[in-house]
């Protein structure tokens, strides 16, 4: 019989004004317990966050979702407002990595909730990371400065004994 031990590593960041406004606009009956929100705010370009930590776990998982105000407001999506994101988990010591990089057009409108503008929760796992793990989050705004996009990280989790 395998024994499984779960450890959850919580990482919090201070929310900036635009993140706070976004979170206030989300469903009021939802309990918000996110590790991080990376937001484009109202500027064009890339916003990133990175976290590096040591682990002896046999698996590291990141649960996240991409949210676009462009979708929530029902705006048409073109190359001029095709916001994008990237989530990467890597371990330099084991030369292993998992990455997802996608855009609104690349995912397609059907992958987003029409009301909230968010994708379903996505889960990426890095197996046998060895020692050091780096989680990188990038969210980018293309062409407009009106609508925000966000990557919401629900958790970064270390699992042992798999």
Secondary structure, 3 states (H helix, E strand, C coil): CCCCEEEEECCCCCCCHHHHHHHHHCCCCCCCCCCEEEECCCCCEEEEEEEEEECCCCEEEEEEEEEEHHHHCCCCCCHHHCCEEEEEEEECCCCEEEEEEEEHHHHCHHHECCCCCEECCEEEEEECCCCEEEEEEEEEECCCCCCCEEEEEEEEEEEECC
